Amino acid sequence: QDASYQHFFSMFAQDSWRLHRDVDVTLGMRGDYFNDFGGIFTPKVGLTYEPNRSKLNFKVLFGSAFRIPSFSEMLLAFDENNEQLSDDLILEELRTFEVGVGYKPVDWLVGEINYFFSDINQLVQVSEGEDTGSSPIGTTRIYNNIGGLDTQGDEAEIQGIYKQEIRLGRRPRALGTSFRLNYSYV
């Protein structure tokens, strides 16, 4: 296996449809093929319900994604004689589900609350040796797919953009303020 050479091919498509005056659906898909990892298909779907288009919305989302091992992770799986030190690394896969509600009490202020659940499979991590964050010659790090990880949590966000136009002489000036506050609990 030559970890220094890689080629791949990707295709994706996404579209949104209004099913009803208050209901939108978005469907997406992506297909990737890597010469050293094979193919992977990652679908995405989102459903939004907006009973009051300018004030309130509810959403449900599902998505999947992947991460291929980095070149350094693949290179550190071989010794100086190009003998493999660990199992063949494979793609990390992620599936996530999210539900949320958003509220816009005034034109310049939006608040959102979301719950999410993510499932990561085939996580790549150092399984032997020490991870020093660098790649010195003679390193003892060996990367392997170590299994999965599930996470869940809540996220709350408030963001706003407020613009005020003032007239100073002939040219009006716009003064703006923007902010974003976000809190996540995982």
C-alpha positions as CSV (number, residue, x, y, z in Angstrom):
1,Q,0.0,0.0,0.0
2,D,1.4,3.4,-1.0
3,A,0.0,5.9,1.5
4,S,1.6,8.9,-0.4
5,Y,-0.6,8.5,-3.6
6,Q,-4.4,8.9,-3.6
7,H,-7.0,9.7,-6.2
8,F,-10.8,10.1,-5.6
9,F,-14.0,10.9,-7.4
10,S,-17.0,12.7,-5.8
11,M,-20.6,13.5,-6.9
12,F,-23.3,15.3,-5.0
13,A,-26.8,16.6,-5.5
14,Q,-29.2,18.5,-3.3
15,D,-32.6,20.1,-3.8
16,S,-35.4,21.6,-1.7
17,W,-39.1,21.4,-2.2
18,R,-42.1,23.2,-0.6
19,L,-44.5,20.4,0.2
20,H,-47.1,22.8,1.7
21,R,-47.3,26.5,2.4
22,D,-45.6,25.8,5.8
23,V,-43.5,22.7,5.1
24,D,-40.2,22.5,3.3
25,V,-38.1,19.4,2.7
26,T,-34.4,19.2,1.6
27,L,-32.8,16.1,0.3
28,G,-29.2,15.6,-0.5
29,M,-26.8,12.9,-1.3
30,R,-23.1,12.5,-1.9
31,G,-21.1,9.7,-3.3
32,D,-17.3,9.4,-3.0
33,Y,-14.8,6.8,-4.3
34,F,-11.2,6.7,-3.0
35,N,-8.7,4.3,-4.6
36,D,-7.4,3.2,-1.2
37,F,-10.7,3.2,0.8
38,G,-13.4,2.3,-1.7
39,G,-16.8,4.0,-2.0
40,I,-19.1,5.6,0.4
41,F,-22.6,7.1,0.1
42,T,-23.8,9.8,2.5
43,P,-27.5,10.9,2.4
44,K,-28.9,14.0,4.1
45,V,-32.5,15.0,4.8
46,G,-34.1,18.0,6.5
47,L,-37.7,18.9,7.2
48,T,-38.8,22.4,8.3
49,Y,-42.2,23.4,9.5
50,E,-42.9,27.2,9.8
51,P,-46.4,27.8,11.0
52,N,-45.6,31.5,11.1
53,R,-43.0,32.1,8.4
54,S,-41.5,35.2,9.9
55,K,-41.5,34.2,13.6
56,L,-41.4,30.5,14.4
57,N,-39.9,27.3,12.9
58,F,-39.4,23.7,13.8
59,K,-36.8,21.5,12.1
60,V,-35.8,17.8,12.0
61,L,-32.5,16.9,10.3
62,F,-30.6,13.7,9.6
63,G,-27.2,13.6,8.0
64,S,-24.3,11.4,7.5
65,A,-20.7,12.2,6.8
66,F,-17.2,10.6,6.7
67,R,-13.6,11.4,7.4
68,I,-10.7,9.6,5.7
69,P,-7.5,9.1,7.7
70,S,-5.0,11.9,7.2
71,F,-1.7,11.2,5.3
72,S,0.2,11.3,8.6
73,E,-2.1,8.8,10.2
74,M,-1.6,6.5,7.2
75,L,2.1,7.0,7.0
76,L,2.6,6.3,10.7
77,A,0.9,3.0,10.2
78,F,4.2,1.7,8.5
79,D,7.7,1.4,9.8
80,E,11.0,2.4,8.0
81,N,11.0,-0.8,6.0
82,N,7.4,0.0,4.7
83,E,6.0,-2.9,6.8
84,Q,2.5,-2.3,8.2
85,L,2.4,-1.8,11.9
86,S,-1.4,-1.6,12.4
87,D,-4.6,-2.8,10.7
88,D,-5.7,-1.2,7.5
89,L,-7.3,2.1,8.4
90,I,-10.8,2.6,7.2
91,L,-13.1,5.6,6.9
92,E,-14.7,7.1,10.0
93,E,-18.4,7.4,9.5
94,L,-20.8,9.8,11.3
95,R,-24.5,9.8,11.5
96,T,-26.3,12.7,13.2
97,F,-29.9,13.5,14.1
98,E,-31.1,16.9,15.2
99,V,-34.4,18.5,16.2
100,G,-34.8,22.2,17.0
101,V,-37.0,25.2,17.3
102,G,-36.3,28.7,16.2
103,Y,-38.0,32.0,17.2
104,K,-37.6,35.5,15.7
105,P,-39.5,37.9,18.0
106,V,-38.3,41.0,16.1
107,D,-36.6,41.4,12.7
108,W,-33.1,41.8,14.1
109,L,-33.1,39.0,16.8
110,V,-33.2,35.2,16.3
111,G,-33.1,32.5,19.0
112,E,-32.7,28.7,18.5
113,I,-32.7,25.6,20.7
114,N,-31.6,22.3,19.3
115,Y,-31.1,18.7,20.6
116,F,-28.6,16.5,18.7
117,F,-27.4,12.9,18.7
118,S,-24.3,11.8,16.8
119,D,-23.0,8.3,16.2
120,I,-19.4,8.0,15.0
121,N,-18.2,4.6,13.8
122,Q,-14.6,3.4,13.2
123,L,-13.0,6.3,15.0
124,V,-9.2,6.6,14.1
125,Q,-7.1,7.2,17.1
126,V,-3.6,6.4,18.5
127,S,-3.9,2.9,19.9
128,E,-0.2,2.4,20.8
129,G,2.6,4.7,21.6
130,E,2.5,8.4,22.5
131,D,0.7,11.1,20.5
132,T,3.0,14.0,20.7
133,G,1.3,16.1,18.0
134,S,4.3,15.9,15.8
135,S,5.9,13.3,13.5
136,P,9.5,12.8,14.6
137,I,11.6,10.1,13.0
138,G,11.3,6.9,15.1
139,T,7.9,7.8,16.5
140,T,6.1,5.2,18.5
141,R,2.6,6.2,17.4
142,I,0.4,3.6,15.7
143,Y,-3.1,4.5,14.5
144,N,-6.0,2.1,14.3
145,N,-9.7,2.2,14.0
146,I,-10.7,1.8,17.7
147,G,-14.5,1.5,17.5
148,G,-17.3,4.0,17.9
149,L,-18.5,6.9,19.9
150,D,-21.9,8.3,20.6
151,T,-22.6,11.9,21.6
152,Q,-25.7,13.8,22.4
153,G,-26.4,17.3,23.7
154,D,-28.3,20.5,23.6
155,E,-27.4,23.8,21.9
156,A,-28.9,27.2,22.5
157,E,-28.1,30.3,20.4
158,I,-29.1,33.9,20.2
159,Q,-27.9,36.1,17.4
160,G,-28.8,39.6,16.3
161,I,-27.9,42.2,13.7
162,Y,-29.2,45.7,14.3
163,K,-28.6,48.6,11.9
164,Q,-29.4,52.2,12.4
165,E,-29.0,54.8,9.6
166,I,-28.1,58.3,10.7
167,R,-27.7,61.4,8.6
168,L,-24.5,63.3,9.0
169,G,-24.4,66.0,6.3
170,R,-25.1,64.8,2.8
171,R,-24.1,61.2,3.2
172,P,-26.1,58.9,5.5
173,R,-24.1,56.5,7.6
174,A,-25.2,53.1,8.7
175,L,-24.1,52.0,12.2
176,G,-24.4,48.4,12.9
177,T,-24.2,46.0,15.8
178,S,-24.1,42.3,15.6
179,F,-23.7,39.6,18.2
180,R,-23.9,35.8,18.6
181,L,-24.2,33.9,21.9
182,N,-24.0,30.2,21.8
183,Y,-24.0,27.5,24.5
184,S,-23.6,23.8,23.9
185,Y,-23.8,21.0,26.4
186,V,-22.5,17.6,25.2
